[in-house]
Amino acid sequence: MKIKGSSLLIVYLLIMQSFLQPVFIAHSEQFEVNNLADMMKKVEAIDIELSVDASTEHFSYKVLGTETVDLKPTWKVETMMGELGSEESYTIWVEKTTGKALKVDLEDQIITGAMAEIYGNITLGYFTTFAYGYGQAWQVEDFQNWSSGGYGEAKYLGKKTQTFGPTNLEVYGFRYEDETA
């Protein structure tokens, strides 16, 4: 993953602290995420982008199905993360009981053992950073053109319904305009 200096991280943390309490699930629907198995049981697919200046970070994963690896039941998960347009993508096999990554297919290179677990931890870290920054619920109305102490303004862009398999979801759009530059 490419990160252009520490400015992206600082701006991201400011955004998280200023605006984005959990943006993907209501407080009443939150669940504890201790490992990848917890994630896969509740969230089978996610696609997130965070734009700052000319850079857009992208994270997505999708459970493709189940397979057996080393005689253990796993989820086969397609994962992508990094700067939009130059993301790193890989397939990861997550053990259903422990949540450990047992195998990773990275550009046709098979990785197992401790290195596979590292990719699992990276995937878990991205998910929890984006989805669980804070523990309070929010309502979309609170963010319609909401400004925060000289850091910037979040502008609500509207919502639309998107279909993912048999599920229809309301997707909310926001744009953050930095006031610190």
VOSE-732805 format. One record per atom (N, C-alpha, C): residue in three letters; x negated, y, z. Coordinates in pm, whole numbers, plus 50000, padded with zeros to 5 digits. Example, Ala and Ser with C-alpha at 12.3 -4.5 7.8 and 13.67 -1.06 7.14 Angstrom:
REM VOSE-732805
ALA486814943150780/ALA487704955050780/ALA486804967050780/SER487154977550708/SER486334989450714/SER487105000350787/
END
This chain:
REM VOSE-732805
MET499164988350000/MET500005000050000/MET499115012450000/LYS499465022149920/LYS498725034549915/LYS499395044650007/ILE498605051250090/ILE499115062250171/ILE498195073950143/LYS498765084950103/LYS497985096650066/LYS497715104950191/GLY496605101950256/GLY496215109250375/GLY497135106650492/SER496855113650598/SER497675111850718/SER498905120650715/SER499015129650618/SER500165138650614/SER501475131150595/LEU501465120450515/LEU502685112650495/LEU503145106650626/LEU502225101250703/LEU502575095150831/LEU503105105650928/ILE502455117050936/ILE502915127651026/ILE504305132250988/VAL504535134950862/VAL505865139250817/VAL506885128450845/TYR506525116050820/TYR507455104950846/TYR507835104550993/LEU506845105751083/LEU507145105551226/LEU508015117351267/LEU507755129051210/LEU508595140551239/LEU510035138151194/ILE510185132351077/ILE511535129251028/ILE512215119551122/MET511505109051160/MET512095099051250/MET512505105451381/GLN511645113951437/GLN511955120151565/GLN513075130351552/SER513135137251441/SER514095148051426/SER515465143651381/PHE515525133651295/PHE516785130551231/PHE517245116251241/LEU516405107051204/LEU516855093651166/LEU516975083951280/GLN517865085751367/GLN518095075351464/GLN518495063451379/PRO518995052351424/PRO519125040951333/PRO520095043951219/VAL519575044451099/VAL520395048450986/VAL521135037050920/PHE520885024850958/PHE521445013850883/PHE522545006250955/ILE522625007251085/ILE523665000251158/ILE524145008851272/ALA525405007351306/ALA525975014851417/ALA525415009451548/HIS525425017951649/HIS524905014051780/HIS525575001351832/SER526875000351813/SER527614988851863/SER527244975851791/GLU526624976951674/GLU526264965151596/GLU524774961851605/GLN524014969151686/GLN522574966551694/GLN522314952851753/PHE521194947251715/PHE520774934351767/PHE519274934951791/GLU518794926451878/GLU517384926251911/GLU516604919051801/VAL515494924951761/VAL514634918951658/VAL513284916051720/ASN513024903451749/ASN511754899351806/ASN510844892551704/ASN511424887551597/ASN510634880651495/ASN511414880651364/LEU510794875351260/LEU511434875351128/LEU512714867051124/ALA512824856751208/ALA514044848651210/ALA515234857151255/ASP515024865751355/ASP516094874751399/ASP516554883651284/MET515584888451206/MET515894897051091/MET516714889550987/MET516244877850948/MET516874870350839/MET518284865750875/LYS518534863051003/LYS519864858651046/LYS520894869751029/LYS520484882251048/LYS521434893451047/LYS521404901750919/VAL520224903350860/VAL520074912050743/VAL519414904050632/GLU520204899350536/GLU519664890750430/GLU518994898450318/ALA519294911250305/ALA518654919350201/ALA518694933950243/ILE517644941250206/ILE517584955550236/ILE516704962150130/ASP517014974550096/ASP516224982049998/ASP516204996550045/ILE515025001550083/ILE514905014650146/ILE513835022750073/GLU514105035850055/GLU513105044950002/GLU513005057050094/LEU511795062250112/LEU511555074350188/LEU510715083450101/SER511265095050063/SER510555104249975/SER510005115950055/VAL508735118850033/VAL508085130350094/VAL507235136849985/ASP507505149649959/ASP506835156849851/ASP506955148749722/ALA505835145649657/ALA505885138349530/ALA505755123249551/SER505665118849675/SER505455104749704/SER506735098449759/THR507045086449713/THR508195079049764/THR507735065249808/GLU507925062249935/GLU507605049049988/GLU508825040149971/HIS508585027449941/HIS509675018049912/HIS509455005249991/PHE510525000150050/PHE510484987250119/PHE511764979750086/SER511624967250046/SER512804958950023/SER512464944350048/TYR513494937050085/TYR513354922550088/TYR514704916450060/LYS514684903950015/LYS515904896749983/LYS515664881850009/VAL516564875850086/VAL516484861450109/VAL516944854449982/LEU516064846449922/LEU516384839549797/LEU517034826049820/GLY516844820549938/GLY517414807349970/GLY516614800750080/THR516804787750094/THR516084780250196/THR515254769350131/GLU514114766350192/GLU513224755750146/GLU512554749450268/THR511954738050248/THR511204731450354/THR509714733450328/VAL508994738350430/VAL507544740150422/VAL506944732950542/ASP506024723950518/ASP505404716050625/ASP506454709350714/LEU507484703950650/LEU508584696950717/LEU509434705950807/LYS509324719150788/LYS510084728650869/LYS511034736450779/PRO512284738850825/PRO513224746750745/PRO512804761450744/THR512814767450625/THR512404781450611/THR513374789050521/TRP513324802250535/TRP513944811150437/TRP512864815050338/LYS513194815150211/LYS512294820150107/LYS512714834550081/VAL511784843950103/VAL512114858150102/VAL511224865550002/GLU511844872649909/GLU511114881249815/GLU510964894949881/THR509724899949889/THR509434912349962/THR508654921949873/MET508924934949891/MET508214945249816/MET508014957249908/MET506804962949908/MET506544974949987/MET505384982749929/GLY505424995849953/GLY504355004649908/GLY504915016949840/GLU504065024149771/GLU504495036149700/GLU505335031949579/LEU506475038549561/LEU507405035149455/LEU506675035249320/GLY506815024349248/GLY506165022949118/GLY504875014949124/SER504265014249241/SER503035006349255/SER503094997849382/GLU504284992349409/GLU504484984149527/GLU503714971049518/GLU503434965549634/GLU502904951949643/GLU504104942949666/SER504204932449587/SER505314923149606/SER504754909349635/TYR505484902049716/TYR505074888549751/TYR506294880749796/THR506154867649795/THR507204858849846/THR506684852949976/ILE507554852850076/ILE507174848150209/ILE508154837550255/TRP507664826850316/TRP508514816350370/TRP508514817650521/VAL509684820450579/VAL509844823250722/VAL510494811250790/GLU509814805750891/GLU510374794550966/GLU511624799051040/LYS512704791351026/LYS513994795251081/LYS514044795151234/THR513264786851299/THR513354786051445/THR512434796051515/THR511194797451470/THR510234806251538/THR510124820051474/GLY510524821351348/GLY510374834051278/GLY508974836451225/LYS508094826751234/LYS506724828451184/LYS506694826651033/ALA505824834250969/ALA505584832550826/ALA504664820650809/LEU505144810350740/LEU504344798250720/LEU503534798650591/LYS504054805950493/LYS503404805950361/LYS503734819150292/VAL502774824150214/VAL502954836250135/VAL502414833549996/ASP503174837649894/ASP502714837049756/ASP502464851449712/LEU501184855049703/LEU500774868649667/LEU500044867949535/GLU500704872449428/GLU500114872249294/GLU499554858449261/ASP500374848249280/ASP500044834249251/ASP498934828649340/GLN498604835449447/GLN497654830249545/GLN498464826049667/ILE498344813549708/ILE499084808449823/ILE498274810749950/ILE498894817150048/ILE498244820250176/ILE499024813150286/THR498324806750378/THR498964799950491/THR498224803650620/GLY498724798450731/GLY498054800350860/GLY498134814550910/ALA497034819050973/ALA497014832151037/ALA497224843550938/MET496694842150817/MET496884852750716/MET498344853850676/ALA499054842750667/ALA500484843250636/ALA501234850250749/GLU500844847650873/GLU501484854250987/GLU501254869250984/ILE500094873550937/ILE499824887950925/ILE500814894250828/TYR501034887950712/TYR502034893250618/TYR503424893350681/GLY503724883350760/GLY505004883250831/GLY505124894850927/ASN504044897851001/ASN504064909051094/ASN504174922451022/ILE503534923650906/ILE503654935950827/ILE505104937850783/THR505724927150736/THR507124927850692/THR508024931750808/LEU507834925650923/LEU508634928851041/LEU508404943251083/GLY507144947751078/GLY506824961451116/GLY507504971751027/TYR507504969550896/TYR508184978650805/TYR509664979350837/PHE510284967650855/PHE511724967350882/PHE512044974851010/THR511354971751118/THR511694977851246/THR511384992851247/THR510354997051175/THR510055011351166/THR511185018851098/PHE511655013650985/PHE512715020550911/PHE514065019550982/ALA514405008051035/ALA515765005751083/ALA515955007851232/TYR514895007151311/TYR515055007651456/TYR514185018251521/GLY514075029751459/GLY513275040351517/GLY513785044951651/TYR515065045251669/TYR515675050051792/TYR516875041551825/GLY517375042651946/GLY518445033951991/GLY519795040552007/GLN520015051951945/GLN521305058551959/GLN522035058151826/ALA523345057551833/ALA524165057351712/ALA524225071351652/TRP524585072151528/TRP524775084951462/TRP526015084251377/GLN526505095951341/GLN527615096851247/GLN527155105551132/VAL527565101951013/VAL527085108950894/VAL527415123850900/GLU528525127450961/GLU528915141450969/GLU527875149751045/ASP527175143451137/ASP526155150551214/ASP524975154951128/PHE524815149051011/PHE523645151650928/PHE523955159850804/GLN525185164350788/GLN525505172350671/GLN524855186050687/ASN523755187950616/ASN522965200250621/ASN522535203550763/TRP521815194450824/TRP521365195950962/TRP519915200250965/SER519615210951039/SER518265216251046/SER517665213151183/SER516345211751187/SER515685208451313/SER514465217351334/GLY514565226451427/GLY513485234451481/GLY512295237451393/GLY512495242251273/GLY511385245951187/GLY510695234351116/TYR511155222051137/TYR510555210651068/TYR511135208850929/GLY512415211150914/GLY513025209050785/GLY514525207350796/GLU515125204550683/GLU516575203150677/GLU516935190350604/ALA517855182850662/ALA518385170850598/ALA519685174650530/LYS519775172250401/LYS520985175550326/LYS521705162750288/TYR522955162450320/TYR523795150950289/TYR524155151350141/LEU523895140550068/LEU524135140049924/LEU525405132649888/GLY526105127449987/GLY527345120249960/GLY527195105449985/LYS528295098549961/LYS528275083949979/LYS528915077349859/LYS528555064649841/LYS529155056849735/LYS529235042449783/THR530095034849722/THR530235020749756/THR529425012549657/GLN528565003849709/GLN527774994949625/GLN528104980549662/THR528084971949561/THR528394957849582/THR527104949749580/PHE526904941649683/PHE525774932649693/PHE526354918749714/GLY526394910849606/GLY527014897649616/GLY528474899249653/PRO528934892249755/PRO530344893149794/PRO530634904849888/THR529614913049918/THR529774923550018/THR529794937349954/ASN530724945749995/ASN530754959849955/ASN530244968150072/LEU529284977150044/LEU528724985650148/LEU528855000250110/GLU529065008850210/GLU529005023150187/GLU527555027350201/VAL527025034150099/VAL525645038550098/VAL525635053750105/TYR524925059150204/TYR524865073550225/TYR523535078850172/GLY523585090250103/GLY522375096250050/GLY522015108850127/PHE520735110750155/PHE520235122650222/PHE518985127350150/ARG518725140350155/ARG517465145750105/ARG516885154250217/TYR515615152450246/TYR514935160250349/TYR514075170750281/GLU514225183250321/GLU513415194150268/GLU512525199250380/ASP511225197950360/ASP510235201650461/ASP510125216850470/GLU510135222150593/GLU509965236450614/GLU508605239750674/THR507755229850688/THR506465232150753/THR505355235450655/ALA505595232950527/ALA504525234950427/ALA504305249650397/
END
